[in-house]
């Protein structure tokens, strides 16, 4: 199976890049399944229903969220009617709208598990333990058994925690990929037991920015310590950043992994 994961979509520039390029990449790379993290797609804060539909119409099979899952209030209702939107499993206690994982159909009728968890290290809120949440889902849906492939989106600040999740899932998930920091890490690899891993997929946004935000206000705050205006997403040409993975249908193990960077300012990368 040929899978593509795209990191955090950032504002209008990121949405436009996904809309204009994902259909082409699905054909050129013969993709069977695409997951997009969309949690910053609406003005850099959350995902609206309309923008979720745009990402799905562009070719995403599943859209994951993150700690900004419900910053756009209409997502509280939309996620209950659209099963292709996945919020973090450990977002909060009690009755949380939507689902933290799901099993979806890829090309050819193959089944893919997609799940998301929030990390704990350096995060603003004390979320529940992501490792026990992921463990329960992987026990229920073993790769190469009930599903042909499985992908875990670990949404957190610390690269150490993301690496820990990768090793925790090695041999159990097909892909573990980090999101949230908006900067792609150069450590795409297949772990010893066959799990594809990258600490952070990066963002789909304008990299002439401060993690996707127009530079002036973040720089002012760094230099002076004083806010003057709201952060606004940068609007230059975006780079699509993510991870390309091929898996074995029989075992669910990853057989190939490539970093993806398409368009914009960053050095280009992707499967040949």
Rosetta blueprint (number, residue, H / E / L):
1 X L
2 X E
3 X E
4 X E
5 X E
6 X E
7 X L
8 X E
9 X E
10 X E
11 X H
12 X H
13 X H
14 X H
15 X H
16 X H
17 X H
18 X H
19 X H
20 X H
21 X H
22 X H
23 X H
24 X H
25 X H
26 X H
27 X H
28 X H
29 X L
30 X L
31 X L
32 X L
33 X E
34 X E
35 X E
36 X E
37 X E
38 X L
39 X L
40 X E
41 X L
42 X L
43 X L
44 X L
45 X L
46 X L
47 X L
48 X L
49 X H
50 X H
51 X H
52 X H
53 X H
54 X H
55 X H
56 X H
57 X H
58 X H
59 X L
60 X L
61 X L
62 X E
63 X E
64 X E
65 X L
66 X L
67 X L
68 X L
69 X L
70 X L
71 X L
72 X L
73 X L
74 X L
75 X H
76 X H
77 X H
78 X H
79 X L
80 X L
81 X L
82 X L
83 X L
84 X L
85 X E
86 X E
87 X L
88 X L
89 X L
90 X L
91 X L
92 X L
93 X L
94 X L
95 X L
96 X L
97 X L
98 X L
99 X E
100 X L
101 X E
102 X E
103 X E
104 X E
105 X E
106 X L
107 X H
108 X H
109 X H
110 X L
111 X E
112 X E
113 X E
114 X E
115 X E
116 X E
117 X E
118 X E
119 X L
120 X L
121 X L
122 X L
123 X L
124 X L
125 X L
126 X L
127 X L
128 X L
129 X L
130 X H
131 X H
132 X H
133 X H
134 X H
135 X H
136 X H
137 X H
138 X H
139 X H
140 X H
141 X L
142 X L
143 X E
144 X L
145 X L
146 X L
147 X E
148 X L
149 X E
150 X E
151 X E
152 X E
153 X E
154 X E
155 X E
156 X L
157 X L
158 X L
159 X H
160 X H
161 X H
162 X H
163 X H
164 X H
165 X H
166 X H
167 X H
168 X H
169 X H
170 X E
171 X L
172 X L
173 X E
174 X L
175 X E
176 X E
177 X E
178 X E
179 X E
180 X L
181 X L
182 X L
183 X L
184 X L
185 X L
186 X L
187 X L
188 X L
189 X E
190 X E
191 X L
192 X L
193 X L
194 X L
195 X L
196 X E
197 X E
198 X E
199 X L
200 X L
201 X L
202 X L
203 X E
204 X E
205 X E
206 X L
207 X L
208 X L
209 X L
210 X E
211 X L
212 X L
213 X E
214 X L
215 X H
216 X H
217 X H
218 X H
219 X H
220 X H
221 X H
222 X H
223 X H
224 X H
225 X L
226 X L
227 X L
228 X L
229 X L
230 X L
231 X L
232 X L
233 X E
234 X L
235 X L
236 X L
237 X L
238 X L
239 X E
240 X E
241 X E
242 X E
243 X E
244 X E
245 X E
246 X E
247 X E
248 X L
249 X L
250 X L
251 X L
252 X L
253 X L
254 X E
255 X E
256 X E
257 X E
258 X E
259 X E
260 X E
261 X E
262 X E
263 X L
264 X L
265 X L
266 X L
267 X L
268 X L
269 X E
270 X L
271 X L
272 X L
